[in-house]
Amino acid sequence: KVESMHVVGFQATGWAVNSAYDDATKTITTFNKWRGVGDASSSGTYLFRNGDFSLVQYDVDASYDGEQNPQAVVDYNTAP
């Protein structure tokens, strides 16, 4: 069980893993398996607005427990 995770910053890259674009919502989603079974992973949602894509949701599952149970690290997609 993951007890805590500390995010100290973000880094931008010019690529997206397992990405898909949804024209209806103007979003790109990504899904990155940290190992083959997908129980440890990260995923992101990027929204196109004002001429650029910006990260609005980033979830991480760092548990390696055989189940998919991501936790939101960044969430600008949901109202408080």
C-alpha positions in Angstrom: 0.0 0.0 0.0 1.3 3.4 -0.9 1.3 5.6 2.2 2.3 8.9 0.5 3.7 10.4 -2.6 5.6 13.7 -2.8 5.5 15.7 -6.0 8.3 18.3 -6.2 7.7 19.5 -9.7 6.8 18.7 -13.3 8.8 18.3 -16.4 7.4 18.7 -20.0 8.3 16.4 -22.8 7.4 16.4 -26.5 5.8 13.0 -26.5 2.7 11.2 -25.2 2.4 7.4 -24.4 -0.7 5.5 -25.6 -2.4 8.8 -26.5 -5.8 9.5 -28.0 -7.4 12.8 -29.2 -11.1 13.4 -28.6 -12.3 16.1 -31.0 -15.7 16.5 -29.2 -14.0 17.5 -25.9 -10.8 18.9 -27.4 -8.7 16.7 -25.1 -5.7 14.4 -25.4 -5.5 11.5 -23.0 -2.4 9.5 -22.2 -1.9 6.1 -20.4 1.6 4.9 -19.4 2.0 1.4 -17.9 4.9 1.2 -15.5 4.9 -2.6 -16.0 3.0 -4.9 -18.3 0.0 -5.7 -16.2 -0.9 -2.1 -15.7 -1.3 -2.1 -12.0 1.3 0.7 -11.7 0.7 3.5 -14.2 0.2 7.2 -14.9 -2.4 8.9 -17.0 -3.0 12.4 -18.0 -5.7 14.6 -19.7 -4.7 17.7 -21.6 -7.3 20.2 -22.7 -6.9 22.5 -25.8 -7.8 26.1 -24.9 -6.4 29.5 -26.0 -4.3 27.8 -28.7 -2.4 25.4 -26.4 -2.9 22.1 -24.6 -2.7 22.3 -20.8 -2.6 19.5 -18.2 -6.0 19.4 -16.4 -5.8 15.9 -14.8 -2.9 13.6 -13.8 -3.4 10.3 -12.0 -0.8 7.9 -10.7 -1.1 4.3 -9.4 2.2 3.5 -7.7 1.0 0.5 -5.8 2.2 -2.5 -7.8 -0.6 -4.5 -6.1 -2.2 -6.3 -9.1 -5.1 -3.8 -9.2 -5.8 -0.6 -11.0 -6.4 2.1 -8.4 -5.0 5.5 -9.5 -5.0 8.5 -7.3 -5.3 12.1 -8.6 -2.1 14.1 -8.3 -3.3 17.1 -10.4 -7.0 17.8 -10.8 -8.0 21.1 -12.5 -10.9 19.1 -14.2 -13.2 18.9 -11.2 -14.9 21.6 -9.2 -13.8 22.0 -5.6 
